[in-house]
Amino acid sequence: MLSNVKHIWDNRVNHWLSKRIPASAKQKLNVRSIFIFPTWFGLGFLITCAGLFILGTNYQNNLMLLLFDFLLGLFLLNLFFSYLNFARLQIKAQPIQAVFAQGHASLTIHLLPNDDNRSAHGIINAGWWKDNNVHSVDLDAKTTQLCLPYFTPARGVHPLPRVTLFSEYPLGLYRCWTHLNLAQQVIVYPAPHTCAVKLQYKAGAGERASTEQEGHDDFYALRPYQQGEPLHRVAWKSVAKGGDWVSKSFSHQQSEAGFLILPLPCQDLELELSRLCYQIIKLTEKNLQFGLTLGDAVIEPGQGEQHKHRCLSALARYPARELPL
């Protein structure tokens, strides 16, 4: 019962915050996005002021009343200074890089001056909404960047939760805070699982399709080096001895690029995706061309880092694995 009430309350608060503070990678703090309330120290300070007022009135002590007026004025002035200092912040988030499952992504936040170029002061604390782990940055020390780690337990596309920033500058009597949706998401690749590299090749005319091909780095023979071949295939030991430039040939080399294929149906989908992840990484390290087939989706053969991240992103999203906020 209590969990249901909490869930309904959280949904309503989220809906209200989405209207009041829209999602954006760059946020300027203003009266709509800043909340302010006395801290426990501030409430104790206010109770002390009330006690001085009661004592000064009962005993007709003008010094106590004067002290009460001074402390109450300080309390009210601190309200405006706290808000104005916090409102000078402009928050900008950098795009977050993809990571593997069971790892930590890192959201980098820049704390910049607002439009009037007047810098904020004091210590700014930041953390994920409803998370007690807080990271601090001292603006007076000219530090304007902080990183928030985010644990990624499973593959998929994870929208990042809201970021809570707060400050108790200057006297700790008030806390100014905000809950910002920085419109960031992290792509989480499957965790690599060690296995053999298995490429499948399309059949040519009058030929049967070859199935699992392994041993792409099995040395076969040396042959004369041809201009334009990858340098990592050069037999450098032979060249160092004063010999001619020769290239290393490997067994099972194919003129046509092969495909990594997700076997369907499969008993353990996550394990198969993790194995494909490992094979993609290994083939990229060897600078080999390969394609990827996931059900009806086909990624044409390619090579290089960009092709690797495209294939890994397809594994992370298969089959359209969007996770709620």
C-alpha atoms as a printed R data frame, in Angstrom:
    type eleno elety resid chain resno      x       y       z
1   ATOM     1    CA   MET     A     1  0.000   0.000   0.000
2   ATOM     2    CA   LEU     A     2  2.714   2.456   0.989
3   ATOM     3    CA   SER     A     3  4.769   1.564  -2.096
4   ATOM     4    CA   ASN     A     4  1.774   2.284  -4.353
5   ATOM     5    CA   VAL     A     5  1.197   5.657  -2.694
6   ATOM     6    CA   LYS     A     6  4.899   6.496  -3.062
7   ATOM     7    CA   HIS     A     7  4.828   5.482  -6.734
8   ATOM     8    CA   ILE     A     8  1.791   7.676  -7.442
9   ATOM     9    CA   TRP     A     9  3.378  10.586  -5.583
10  ATOM    10    CA   ASP     A    10  6.655  10.235  -7.510
11  ATOM    11    CA   ASN     A    11  4.789  10.197 -10.832
12  ATOM    12    CA   ARG     A    12  2.898  13.374  -9.951
13  ATOM    13    CA   VAL     A    13  6.072  15.136  -8.831
14  ATOM    14    CA   ASN     A    14  7.822  14.070 -12.035
15  ATOM    15    CA   HIS     A    15  4.941  15.332 -14.141
16  ATOM    16    CA   TRP     A    16  4.923  18.660 -12.297
17  ATOM    17    CA   LEU     A    17  8.689  19.069 -12.644
18  ATOM    18    CA   SER     A    18  8.521  18.258 -16.364
19  ATOM    19    CA   LYS     A    19  6.120  21.141 -16.845
20  ATOM    20    CA   ARG     A    20  7.970  23.573 -14.616
21  ATOM    21    CA   ILE     A    21 11.547  22.683 -15.689
22  ATOM    22    CA   PRO     A    22 11.570  21.284 -19.266
23  ATOM    23    CA   ALA     A    23 14.348  18.948 -20.344
24  ATOM    24    CA   SER     A    24 17.369  20.621 -21.950
25  ATOM    25    CA   ALA     A    25 21.114  19.982 -22.151
26  ATOM    26    CA   LYS     A    26 21.672  23.639 -21.239
27  ATOM    27    CA   GLN     A    27 19.791  25.133 -18.290
28  ATOM    28    CA   LYS     A    28 19.678  28.707 -17.003
29  ATOM    29    CA   LEU     A    29 18.542  28.867 -13.397
30  ATOM    30    CA   ASN     A    30 15.698  31.263 -12.727
31  ATOM    31    CA   VAL     A    31 12.697  31.766 -10.476
32  ATOM    32    CA   ARG     A    32 10.848  28.788 -12.029
33  ATOM    33    CA   SER     A    33 13.678  26.301 -11.555
34  ATOM    34    CA   ILE     A    34 15.024  27.380  -8.128
35  ATOM    35    CA   PHE     A    35 13.554  26.259  -4.824
36  ATOM    36    CA   ILE     A    36 14.648  27.746  -1.501
37  ATOM    37    CA   PHE     A    37 13.888  26.879   2.124
38  ATOM    38    CA   PRO     A    38 15.631  27.369   5.499
39  ATOM    39    CA   THR     A    39 18.053  24.650   6.571
40  ATOM    40    CA   TRP     A    40 17.834  23.040  10.026
41  ATOM    41    CA   PHE     A    41 20.457  25.536  11.134
42  ATOM    42    CA   GLY     A    42 18.330  28.332   9.676
43  ATOM    43    CA   LEU     A    43 15.218  27.140  11.506
44  ATOM    44    CA   GLY     A    44 17.194  27.043  14.757
45  ATOM    45    CA   PHE     A    45 18.424  30.560  14.007
46  ATOM    46    CA   LEU     A    46 14.818  31.708  13.502
47  ATOM    47    CA   ILE     A    47 13.697  30.102  16.782
48  ATOM    48    CA   THR     A    48 16.536  31.911  18.558
49  ATOM    49    CA   CYS     A    49 15.303  35.195  17.102
50  ATOM    50    CA   ALA     A    50 11.792  34.449  18.344
51  ATOM    51    CA   GLY     A    51 13.157  33.692  21.830
52  ATOM    52    CA   LEU     A    52 15.044  37.014  21.899
53  ATOM    53    CA   PHE     A    53 11.889  38.849  20.883
54  ATOM    54    CA   ILE     A    54  9.825  37.226  23.672
55  ATOM    55    CA   LEU     A    55 12.486  37.908  26.319
56  ATOM    56    CA   GLY     A    56 13.015  41.490  25.146
57  ATOM    57    CA   THR     A    57  9.282  42.192  25.193
58  ATOM    58    CA   ASN     A    58  8.607  40.603  28.587
59  ATOM    59    CA   TYR     A    59 11.542  42.289  30.324
60  ATOM    60    CA   GLN     A    60 11.361  45.482  28.225
61  ATOM    61    CA   ASN     A    61 15.029  45.068  27.357
62  ATOM    62    CA   ASN     A    62 15.903  47.299  24.400
63  ATOM    63    CA   LEU     A    63 19.272  45.603  23.806
64  ATOM    64    CA   MET     A    64 17.555  42.260  23.315
65  ATOM    65    CA   LEU     A    65 15.052  43.834  20.936
66  ATOM    66    CA   LEU     A    66 17.875  45.515  19.023
67  ATOM    67    CA   LEU     A    67 19.718  42.197  18.768
68  ATOM    68    CA   PHE     A    68 16.486  40.561  17.576
69  ATOM    69    CA   ASP     A    69 16.048  43.193  14.843
70  ATOM    70    CA   PHE     A    70 19.642  42.763  13.694
71  ATOM    71    CA   LEU     A    71 19.477  38.944  13.534
72  ATOM    72    CA   LEU     A    72 16.091  38.945  11.796
73  ATOM    73    CA   GLY     A    73 17.358  41.433   9.215
74  ATOM    74    CA   LEU     A    74 20.419  39.240   8.636
75  ATOM    75    CA   PHE     A    75 18.135  36.245   8.203
76  ATOM    76    CA   LEU     A    76 16.011  38.019   5.565
77  ATOM    77    CA   LEU     A    77 19.002  39.473   3.686
78  ATOM    78    CA   ASN     A    78 20.531  36.001   3.497
79  ATOM    79    CA   LEU     A    79 17.367  34.873   1.688
80  ATOM    80    CA   PHE     A    80 18.011  37.284  -1.195
81  ATOM    81    CA   PHE     A    81 21.777  36.705  -1.332
82  ATOM    82    CA   SER     A    82 21.309  32.911  -1.434
83  ATOM    83    CA   TYR     A    83 18.840  33.118  -4.302
84  ATOM    84    CA   LEU     A    84 20.807  35.676  -6.336
85  ATOM    85    CA   ASN     A    85 24.030  33.687  -5.996
86  ATOM    86    CA   PHE     A    86 22.385  30.436  -7.109
87  ATOM    87    CA   ALA     A    87 20.568  32.178  -9.984
88  ATOM    88    CA   ARG     A    88 23.933  33.172 -11.497
89  ATOM    89    CA   LEU     A    89 24.555  29.557 -12.516
90  ATOM    90    CA   GLN     A    90 24.158  28.176 -16.009
91  ATOM    91    CA   ILE     A    91 24.415  24.389 -16.307
92  ATOM    92    CA   LYS     A    92 25.600  22.660 -19.466
93  ATOM    93    CA   ALA     A    93 25.904  18.889 -19.896
94  ATOM    94    CA   GLN     A    94 28.327  17.171 -22.254
95  ATOM    95    CA   PRO     A    95 27.103  14.203 -24.333
96  ATOM    96    CA   ILE     A    96 27.731  10.991 -22.433
97  ATOM    97    CA   GLN     A    97 29.818   8.230 -23.997
98  ATOM    98    CA   ALA     A    98 28.554   4.689 -24.448
99  ATOM    99    CA   VAL     A    99 29.734   2.042 -21.964
100 ATOM   100    CA   PHE     A   100 29.470  -1.691 -21.435
101 ATOM   101    CA   ALA     A   101 27.019  -3.337 -19.050
102 ATOM   102    CA   GLN     A   102 28.085  -3.596 -15.406
103 ATOM   103    CA   GLY     A   103 30.216  -0.482 -15.878
104 ATOM   104    CA   HIS     A   104 30.031   3.182 -14.903
105 ATOM   105    CA   ALA     A   105 29.088   5.968 -17.270
106 ATOM   106    CA   SER     A   106 30.136   9.512 -16.411
107 ATOM   107    CA   LEU     A   107 28.066  12.654 -16.925
108 ATOM   108    CA   THR     A   108 30.192  15.804 -17.134
109 ATOM   109    CA   ILE     A   109 28.502  19.039 -16.035
110 ATOM   110    CA   HIS     A   110 29.888  22.517 -16.609
111 ATOM   111    CA   LEU     A   111 28.872  25.282 -14.182
112 ATOM   112    CA   LEU     A   112 29.061  28.521 -16.143
113 ATOM   113    CA   PRO     A   113 28.174  32.156 -15.357
114 ATOM   114    CA   ASN     A   114 24.716  33.283 -16.423
115 ATOM   115    CA   ASP     A   115 24.069  35.952 -19.044
116 ATOM   116    CA   ASP     A   116 25.313  38.811 -16.837
117 ATOM   117    CA   ASN     A   117 28.794  37.125 -16.637
118 ATOM   118    CA   ARG     A   118 28.752  37.411 -12.846
119 ATOM   119    CA   SER     A   119 30.104  34.213 -11.311
120 ATOM   120    CA   ALA     A   120 28.456  32.389  -8.432
121 ATOM   121    CA   HIS     A   121 30.362  31.739  -5.204
122 ATOM   122    CA   GLY     A   122 30.628  29.018  -2.610
123 ATOM   123    CA   ILE     A   123 30.327  25.249  -2.789
124 ATOM   124    CA   ILE     A   124 27.866  23.704  -5.220
125 ATOM   125    CA   ASN     A   125 26.749  20.136  -4.483
126 ATOM   126    CA   ALA     A   126 25.380  17.811  -7.147
127 ATOM   127    CA   GLY     A   127 23.990  14.283  -7.269
128 ATOM   128    CA   TRP     A   128 21.342  12.157  -8.920
129 ATOM   129    CA   TRP     A   129 17.798  12.843  -7.782
130 ATOM   130    CA   LYS     A   130 16.906  10.751  -4.683
131 ATOM   131    CA   ASP     A   131 20.521   9.557  -4.377
132 ATOM   132    CA   ASN     A   132 22.492  10.329  -1.235
133 ATOM   133    CA   ASN     A   133 25.861  10.270  -3.017
134 ATOM   134    CA   VAL     A   134 26.820  13.924  -3.461
135 ATOM   135    CA   HIS     A   135 29.750  15.453  -5.363
136 ATOM   136    CA   SER     A   136 30.907  18.970  -4.555
137 ATOM   137    CA   VAL     A   137 32.758  21.698  -6.429
138 ATOM   138    CA   ASP     A   138 34.148  24.938  -4.999
139 ATOM   139    CA   LEU     A   139 33.418  27.799  -7.391
140 ATOM   140    CA   ASP     A   140 35.723  30.128  -5.466
141 ATOM   141    CA   ALA     A   141 38.603  27.789  -6.373
142 ATOM   142    CA   LYS     A   142 37.810  28.403 -10.061
143 ATOM   143    CA   THR     A   143 36.579  24.836 -10.519
144 ATOM   144    CA   THR     A   144 33.622  24.819 -12.890
145 ATOM   145    CA   GLN     A   145 33.321  21.152 -13.867
146 ATOM   146    CA   LEU     A   146 32.147  18.049 -12.055
147 ATOM   147    CA   CYS     A   147 31.488  14.445 -13.078
148 ATOM   148    CA   LEU     A   148 28.641  12.257 -11.862
149 ATOM   149    CA   PRO     A   149 29.160   8.470 -12.170
150 ATOM   150    CA   TYR     A   150 26.168   6.371 -13.205
151 ATOM   151    CA   PHE     A   151 26.129   2.584 -12.795
152 ATOM   152    CA   THR     A   152 24.782   0.684 -15.815
153 ATOM   153    CA   PRO     A   153 23.580  -2.778 -14.735
154 ATOM   154    CA   ALA     A   154 22.106  -3.938 -18.053
155 ATOM   155    CA   ARG     A   155 22.374  -3.231 -21.764
156 ATOM   156    CA   GLY     A   156 19.943  -0.869 -23.427
157 ATOM   157    CA   VAL     A   157 19.285   2.831 -23.808
158 ATOM   158    CA   HIS     A   158 19.074   4.442 -20.367
159 ATOM   159    CA   PRO     A   159 17.610   7.956 -20.016
160 ATOM   160    CA   LEU     A   160 19.546   9.553 -17.159
161 ATOM   161    CA   PRO     A   161 17.573  10.663 -14.084
162 ATOM   162    CA   ARG     A   162 17.299  14.257 -12.953
163 ATOM   163    CA   VAL     A   163 20.321  15.939 -11.434
164 ATOM   164    CA   THR     A   164 19.894  17.722  -8.096
165 ATOM   165    CA   LEU     A   165 22.104  20.756  -7.453
166 ATOM   166    CA   PHE     A   166 22.031  22.683  -4.182
167 ATOM   167    CA   SER     A   167 23.945  25.345  -2.297
168 ATOM   168    CA   GLU     A   168 23.844  26.779   1.234
169 ATOM   169    CA   TYR     A   169 25.912  29.872   0.471
170 ATOM   170    CA   PRO     A   170 26.684  32.215   2.225
171 ATOM   171    CA   LEU     A   171 25.846  31.436   5.887
172 ATOM   172    CA   GLY     A   172 24.116  28.080   5.668
173 ATOM   173    CA   LEU     A   173 20.757  29.548   6.739
174 ATOM   174    CA   TYR     A   174 18.993  28.622   3.467
175 ATOM   175    CA   ARG     A   175 19.277  25.836   0.972
176 ATOM   176    CA   CYS     A   176 18.751  26.670  -2.702
177 ATOM   177    CA   TRP     A   177 18.224  23.654  -4.932
178 ATOM   178    CA   THR     A   178 16.934  22.533  -8.300
179 ATOM   179    CA   HIS     A   179 16.089  19.265 -10.077
180 ATOM   180    CA   LEU     A   180 17.253  19.422 -13.705
181 ATOM   181    CA   ASN     A   181 16.530  17.054 -16.566
182 ATOM   182    CA   LEU     A   182 19.602  17.497 -18.770
183 ATOM   183    CA   ALA     A   183 18.101  15.444 -21.626
184 ATOM   184    CA   GLN     A   184 20.921  12.891 -21.658
185 ATOM   185    CA   GLN     A   185 20.839   9.173 -22.301
186 ATOM   186    CA   VAL     A   186 23.543   6.536 -22.267
187 ATOM   187    CA   ILE     A   187 23.819   3.595 -24.651
188 ATOM   188    CA   VAL     A   188 24.919   0.499 -22.757
189 ATOM   189    CA   TYR     A   189 26.519  -2.270 -24.815
190 ATOM   190    CA   PRO     A   190 26.328  -5.913 -23.705
191 ATOM   191    CA   ALA     A   191 29.230  -7.063 -21.547
192 ATOM   192    CA   PRO     A   192 31.701  -8.975 -23.797
193 ATOM   193    CA   HIS     A   193 31.737 -12.748 -23.300
194 ATOM   194    CA   THR     A   194 34.844 -14.594 -24.545
195 ATOM   195    CA   CYS     A   195 34.172 -17.027 -27.388
196 ATOM   196    CA   ALA     A   196 35.456 -18.078 -30.808
197 ATOM   197    CA   VAL     A   197 34.985 -15.689 -33.740
198 ATOM   198    CA   LYS     A   198 32.369 -17.154 -36.069
199 ATOM   199    CA   LEU     A   199 31.743 -15.524 -39.446
200 ATOM   200    CA   GLN     A   200 29.278 -16.782 -42.024
201 ATOM   201    CA   TYR     A   201 29.762 -16.059 -45.733
202 ATOM   202    CA   LYS     A   202 27.168 -15.718 -48.436
203 ATOM   203    CA   ALA     A   203 27.197 -18.380 -51.146
204 ATOM   204    CA   GLY     A   204 28.535 -17.476 -54.571
205 ATOM   205    CA   ALA     A   205 27.230 -18.847 -57.869
206 ATOM   206    CA   GLY     A   206 27.149 -22.627 -57.752
207 ATOM   207    CA   GLU     A   207 28.704 -22.708 -54.275
208 ATOM   208    CA   ARG     A   208 27.413 -23.641 -50.911
209 ATOM   209    CA   ALA     A   209 27.477 -21.021 -48.175
210 ATOM   210    CA   SER     A   210 30.340 -21.594 -45.786
211 ATOM   211    CA   THR     A   211 29.372 -21.648 -42.140
212 ATOM   212    CA   GLU     A   212 31.497 -21.005 -39.078
213 ATOM   213    CA   GLN     A   213 34.911 -19.760 -40.145
214 ATOM   214    CA   GLU     A   214 37.606 -19.495 -37.509
215 ATOM   215    CA   GLY     A   215 41.349 -18.925 -37.286
216 ATOM   216    CA   HIS     A   216 41.694 -15.540 -39.021
217 ATOM   217    CA   ASP     A   217 45.110 -15.088 -37.435
218 ATOM   218    CA   ASP     A   218 46.492 -18.560 -38.304
219 ATOM   219    CA   PHE     A   219 49.784 -17.899 -40.124
220 ATOM   220    CA   TYR     A   220 49.980 -19.543 -43.564
221 ATOM   221    CA   ALA     A   221 52.884 -18.200 -45.699
222 ATOM   222    CA   LEU     A   222 54.945 -15.177 -46.767
223 ATOM   223    CA   ARG     A   223 54.393 -13.394 -50.085
224 ATOM   224    CA   PRO     A   224 55.797 -10.225 -51.708
225 ATOM   225    CA   TYR     A   225 54.406  -7.010 -50.229
226 ATOM   226    CA   GLN     A   226 52.032  -5.096 -52.499
227 ATOM   227    CA   GLN     A   227 51.592  -1.326 -52.323
228 ATOM   228    CA   GLY     A   228 48.524  -0.349 -50.266
229 ATOM   229    CA   GLU     A   229 48.386  -3.443 -48.061
230 ATOM   230    CA   PRO     A   230 47.903  -2.858 -44.275
231 ATOM   231    CA   LEU     A   231 51.238  -2.326 -42.529
232 ATOM   232    CA   HIS     A   232 50.311  -4.684 -39.686
233 ATOM   233    CA   ARG     A   233 50.634  -7.619 -42.150
234 ATOM   234    CA   VAL     A   234 54.260  -6.764 -43.013
235 ATOM   235    CA   ALA     A   235 56.835  -9.285 -41.724
236 ATOM   236    CA   TRP     A   236 58.923  -6.697 -39.905
237 ATOM   237    CA   LYS     A   237 61.464  -9.235 -38.624
238 ATOM   238    CA   SER     A   238 62.396 -10.117 -42.200
239 ATOM   239    CA   VAL     A   239 62.597  -6.435 -43.188
240 ATOM   240    CA   ALA     A   240 64.813  -5.657 -40.164
241 ATOM   241    CA   LYS     A   241 67.292  -8.298 -41.277
242 ATOM   242    CA   GLY     A   242 67.717  -6.518 -44.607
243 ATOM   243    CA   GLY     A   243 65.381  -8.717 -46.595
244 ATOM   244    CA   ASP     A   244 62.702  -7.663 -49.058
245 ATOM   245    CA   TRP     A   245 59.337  -6.416 -47.904
246 ATOM   246    CA   VAL     A   246 57.001  -9.383 -47.546
247 ATOM   247    CA   SER     A   247 53.483  -9.791 -46.208
248 ATOM   248    CA   LYS     A   248 52.105 -12.505 -43.984
249 ATOM   249    CA   SER     A   249 49.254 -14.583 -45.370
250 ATOM   250    CA   PHE     A   250 46.707 -16.171 -43.077
251 ATOM   251    CA   SER     A   251 44.597 -19.247 -43.504
252 ATOM   252    CA   HIS     A   252 40.840 -18.941 -44.081
253 ATOM   253    CA   GLN     A   253 41.125 -15.424 -45.513
254 ATOM   254    CA   GLN     A   254 38.098 -14.645 -47.641
255 ATOM   255    CA   SER     A   255 37.775 -12.093 -50.422
256 ATOM   256    CA   GLU     A   256 34.179 -11.495 -49.366
257 ATOM   257    CA   ALA     A   257 33.347 -10.042 -45.952
258 ATOM   258    CA   GLY     A   258 31.476 -12.343 -43.619
259 ATOM   259    CA   PHE     A   259 28.542 -11.714 -41.292
260 ATOM   260    CA   LEU     A   260 28.071 -12.174 -37.584
261 ATOM   261    CA   ILE     A   261 24.594 -13.634 -37.129
262 ATOM   262    CA   LEU     A   262 22.426 -13.833 -34.044
263 ATOM   263    CA   PRO     A   263 21.112 -17.409 -33.854
264 ATOM   264    CA   LEU     A   264 17.326 -17.339 -33.568
265 ATOM   265    CA   PRO     A   265 15.588 -18.728 -31.665
266 ATOM   266    CA   CYS     A   266 18.094 -18.862 -28.801
267 ATOM   267    CA   GLN     A   267 17.682 -19.978 -25.203
268 ATOM   268    CA   ASP     A   268 19.789 -17.180 -23.685
269 ATOM   269    CA   LEU     A   269 19.492 -13.973 -25.699
270 ATOM   270    CA   GLU     A   270 21.739 -11.915 -23.423
271 ATOM   271    CA   LEU     A   271 24.539 -14.494 -23.628
272 ATOM   272    CA   GLU     A   272 24.378 -14.598 -27.422
273 ATOM   273    CA   LEU     A   273 24.476 -10.799 -27.630
274 ATOM   274    CA   SER     A   274 27.471 -10.733 -25.280
275 ATOM   275    CA   ARG     A   275 29.278 -13.223 -27.516
276 ATOM   276    CA   LEU     A   276 28.536 -11.098 -30.580
277 ATOM   277    CA   CYS     A   277 29.886  -8.096 -28.691
278 ATOM   278    CA   TYR     A   278 33.185  -9.883 -28.054
279 ATOM   279    CA   GLN     A   279 33.470 -10.949 -31.709
280 ATOM   280    CA   ILE     A   280 32.802  -7.389 -32.939
281 ATOM   281    CA   ILE     A   281 35.595  -6.061 -30.728
282 ATOM   282    CA   LYS     A   282 38.069  -8.738 -31.864
283 ATOM   283    CA   LEU     A   283 37.310  -8.298 -35.573
284 ATOM   284    CA   THR     A   284 37.736  -4.534 -35.232
285 ATOM   285    CA   GLU     A   285 41.101  -5.001 -33.512
286 ATOM   286    CA   LYS     A   286 42.226  -7.112 -36.488
287 ATOM   287    CA   ASN     A   287 40.900  -4.456 -38.914
288 ATOM   288    CA   LEU     A   288 38.732  -7.030 -40.722
289 ATOM   289    CA   GLN     A   289 35.521  -6.319 -42.595
290 ATOM   290    CA   PHE     A   290 32.329  -7.849 -41.244
291 ATOM   291    CA   GLY     A   291 28.601  -7.338 -41.241
292 ATOM   292    CA   LEU     A   292 25.939  -8.005 -38.603
293 ATOM   293    CA   THR     A   293 22.547  -9.690 -38.858
294 ATOM   294    CA   LEU     A   294 20.056  -9.362 -36.011
295 ATOM   295    CA   GLY     A   295 16.799 -10.954 -37.040
296 ATOM   296    CA   ASP     A   296 15.416  -8.852 -39.906
297 ATOM   297    CA   ALA     A   297 17.928  -6.045 -39.330
298 ATOM   298    CA   VAL     A   298 21.126  -6.200 -41.372
299 ATOM   299    CA   ILE     A   299 24.184  -3.966 -41.075
300 ATOM   300    CA   GLU     A   300 26.273  -4.125 -44.231
301 ATOM   301    CA   PRO     A   301 29.960  -5.106 -43.953
302 ATOM   302    CA   GLY     A   302 32.406  -2.436 -42.888
303 ATOM   303    CA   GLN     A   303 35.391  -1.870 -40.640
304 ATOM   304    CA   GLY     A   304 36.829   0.665 -38.236
305 ATOM   305    CA   GLU     A   305 35.737   2.264 -34.971
306 ATOM   306    CA   GLN     A   306 32.624   3.904 -36.382
307 ATOM   307    CA   HIS     A   307 31.394   0.593 -37.783
308 ATOM   308    CA   LYS     A   308 32.153  -1.100 -34.451
309 ATOM   309    CA   HIS     A   309 30.071   1.400 -32.473
310 ATOM   310    CA   ARG     A   310 27.238   1.118 -34.981
311 ATOM   311    CA   CYS     A   311 27.147  -2.666 -34.513
312 ATOM   312    CA   LEU     A   312 27.451  -2.449 -30.717
313 ATOM   313    CA   SER     A   313 24.641   0.123 -30.627
314 ATOM   314    CA   ALA     A   314 22.452  -2.296 -32.574
315 ATOM   315    CA   LEU     A   315 23.173  -4.979 -29.958
316 ATOM   316    CA   ALA     A   316 22.285  -2.552 -27.158
317 ATOM   317    CA   ARG     A   317 18.953  -1.628 -28.766
318 ATOM   318    CA   TYR     A   318 17.917  -5.141 -29.809
319 ATOM   319    CA   PRO     A   319 14.977  -5.642 -29.814
320 ATOM   320    CA   ALA     A   320 14.106  -1.906 -29.286
321 ATOM   321    CA   ARG     A   321 15.142  -2.095 -25.635
322 ATOM   322    CA   GLU     A   322 14.143   1.363 -24.304
323 ATOM   323    CA   LEU     A   323 14.276   1.653 -20.525
324 ATOM   324    CA   PRO     A   324 11.934   3.994 -18.589
325 ATOM   325    CA   LEU     A   325 13.201   6.957 -16.598
